[in-house]
Structures are given as C-alpha cells and as structure tokens.
Amino acid sequence: MRLLSLQSKDVINVFDGQKIGNIADVEIDWCTRKVIAIVVEKICFFHFFCFFKDPPCQIIPIECVISLKGDVILVNIEHL
C-alpha cells in the first residue's frame, strides 16, 4: 500500500469514536524495513489557535492500528 493512498483516509479512534485526523507521514525502521508508527495530522478548524494549544501532529504506534482496510483507518488509543 502506498503512502499517497493512506493520506486520503480518515483516522478514527475506536475507544471513543472520534475522528483524529488524516495521515501525514509514517515512521519506518530502516534496519528491519517495517513501519513502526503513523503520524496523524490532527483536525482543527482554526489552525493558528490549535498550533499554540496542542501539537498539530500525533504519533500513533503501529501496534495501536486495528485496520487499514476500507475508507477509514481504525486505531485504539485510550488517551489523547
């Protein structure tokens, strides 16, 4: 699967059912050549104010990803 196809999908937290955002990037361990985390750009309507409030991106370990199939990416994170 290519990164470009992942970037168009929404990331949903199954713990509380909220949309976190969209995938901005992935982190790769170059020694093992495996994806270790996804970087999710948080959704914020007022980008200027959100920049000072919270970090604009969240790193989610690949162990928390439940599903990559379909139109959404499901993750299980208990605390955001």
C-alpha positions, 0 to 999 in steps of 0.5 A: 500500500502506498503512502499517497493512498493512506493520506486520503483516509480518515483516522478514527479512534475506536475507544471513543469514536472520534475522528483524529485526523488524516495521515501525514507521514509514517515512521519506518525502521530502516534496519528491519524495513517495517513501519513502526508508527503513523503520524496523524495530522490532527483536525482543527478548524482554526489552525493558528489557535490549535498550533499554540494549544496542542501539537498539530501532529500525533504519533500513533504506534503501529501496534495501536492500528486495528485496520487499514482496510476500507475508507477509514483507518481504525486505531485504539488509543485510550488517551489523547 
